[in-house]
Amino acid sequence: MITLPITFQKIKNGSAVRSVAKVCELFALYLDKKPHEKEKYKTNIKQIIETGFDWMLSEHKIAIKVYTMQTLFLFGKDHFWIYQELKIILKNNLHKESVGYCNRALKILDKINTLKS
């Protein structure tokens, strides 16, 4: 069983946050392929979702936000409210962020709209 330290939200160093964001994305990808294991990690998933929204709304580098938007998208398959919040954040930031952010955001928005159909 994977357990995340309770304080991982308190990490402030950009390189460390980027690494944690990538690990969270890989964890979400793992659980997406093994949905029967999600129940074991409910607390961790909740923690990642909360921290992910904090990272999306704060002044972090693009890589952190890109990893996080993918993570939130994957967890949104089970927590549909995430899509509503994520769409608002992505649409509001499209005009202020880099091309890389915009490209990934548009892909995520397209995936969300495809799932809703």
C-alpha positions as CSV (number, residue, x, y, z in Angstrom):
1,M,0.0,0.0,0.0
2,I,1.2,3.5,-0.9
3,T,0.9,6.1,1.8
4,L,1.7,9.8,1.3
5,P,3.1,11.9,4.1
6,I,0.4,14.1,5.7
7,T,2.6,17.2,5.2
8,F,3.3,16.9,1.5
9,Q,1.0,19.9,0.9
10,K,3.5,22.0,2.9
11,I,6.4,21.5,0.4
12,K,7.4,24.9,-0.9
13,N,10.5,24.2,-3.0
14,G,9.5,24.3,-6.7
15,S,11.6,21.3,-7.7
16,A,10.2,19.3,-4.8
17,V,6.7,20.3,-5.6
18,R,7.2,19.3,-9.3
19,S,8.4,15.9,-8.2
20,V,5.5,15.4,-5.9
21,A,3.1,16.5,-8.6
22,K,4.6,14.0,-11.0
23,V,4.3,11.2,-8.4
24,C,0.6,12.2,-7.8
25,E,0.0,12.0,-11.5
26,L,1.6,8.5,-11.7
27,F,-0.4,7.4,-8.7
28,A,-3.6,8.6,-10.4
29,L,-2.6,6.8,-13.6
30,Y,-2.0,3.6,-11.6
31,L,-5.4,3.8,-9.9
32,D,-7.1,4.6,-13.2
33,K,-5.8,1.2,-14.4
34,K,-6.7,-0.6,-11.2
35,P,-10.0,0.9,-10.0
36,H,-10.6,-1.9,-7.6
37,E,-7.8,-0.5,-5.4
38,K,-9.2,3.0,-5.1
39,E,-11.1,2.2,-1.9
40,K,-7.8,1.6,-0.1
41,Y,-6.5,5.0,-0.9
42,K,-9.6,7.2,-0.3
43,T,-7.7,9.4,2.2
44,N,-4.7,9.8,-0.1
45,I,-7.0,10.7,-3.1
46,K,-8.8,13.3,-1.1
47,Q,-5.5,14.8,0.0
48,I,-4.2,14.9,-3.5
49,I,-7.4,16.5,-4.9
50,E,-7.3,19.2,-2.2
51,T,-3.6,19.9,-2.7
52,G,-4.0,19.8,-6.5
53,F,-6.6,22.6,-6.5
54,D,-4.3,24.6,-4.2
55,W,-1.4,24.1,-6.7
56,M,-3.6,25.0,-9.7
57,L,-4.7,28.3,-8.0
58,S,-1.3,29.4,-6.8
59,E,1.8,30.7,-8.4
60,H,3.6,27.5,-9.5
61,K,5.5,26.7,-12.6
62,I,3.7,25.3,-15.6
63,A,5.0,21.7,-15.2
64,I,3.4,21.4,-11.8
65,K,0.1,22.7,-13.1
66,V,0.2,20.4,-16.1
67,Y,0.8,17.3,-14.0
68,T,-1.9,18.4,-11.6
69,M,-4.5,19.0,-14.2
70,Q,-4.0,15.5,-15.5
71,T,-4.2,14.1,-12.0
72,L,-7.4,16.0,-11.3
73,F,-8.9,14.9,-14.6
74,L,-8.2,11.2,-13.7
75,F,-9.7,11.5,-10.2
76,G,-12.6,13.4,-11.7
77,K,-13.8,10.2,-13.3
78,D,-15.0,9.1,-9.8
79,H,-15.6,12.6,-8.3
80,F,-17.5,14.4,-11.0
81,W,-17.6,17.7,-9.2
82,I,-13.9,18.0,-9.9
83,Y,-14.7,18.6,-13.6
84,Q,-16.8,21.6,-12.9
85,E,-14.2,23.2,-10.8
86,L,-11.3,22.2,-13.1
87,K,-13.1,23.6,-16.1
88,I,-13.5,27.0,-14.4
89,I,-9.8,27.2,-13.4
90,L,-8.6,26.1,-16.9
91,K,-10.8,28.5,-18.8
92,N,-9.9,31.4,-16.5
93,N,-6.2,30.8,-17.0
94,L,-6.1,30.1,-20.7
95,H,-5.3,33.7,-21.6
96,K,-2.6,34.2,-18.9
97,E,-0.6,31.0,-19.1
98,S,2.0,29.7,-21.5
99,V,1.4,27.8,-24.8
100,G,2.2,24.5,-23.1
101,Y,-0.3,25.1,-20.4
102,C,-3.0,26.1,-22.9
103,N,-2.4,23.1,-25.1
104,R,-2.7,20.7,-22.2
105,A,-5.7,22.6,-20.8
106,L,-7.5,22.4,-24.1
107,K,-6.9,18.7,-24.3
108,I,-8.2,18.2,-20.8
109,L,-11.3,20.3,-21.5
110,D,-11.9,18.3,-24.6
111,K,-11.6,15.0,-22.7
112,I,-14.1,16.4,-20.1
113,N,-16.6,17.4,-22.7
114,T,-16.2,14.0,-24.4
115,L,-16.9,12.2,-21.2
116,K,-20.0,14.2,-20.5
117,S,-21.4,13.3,-23.9
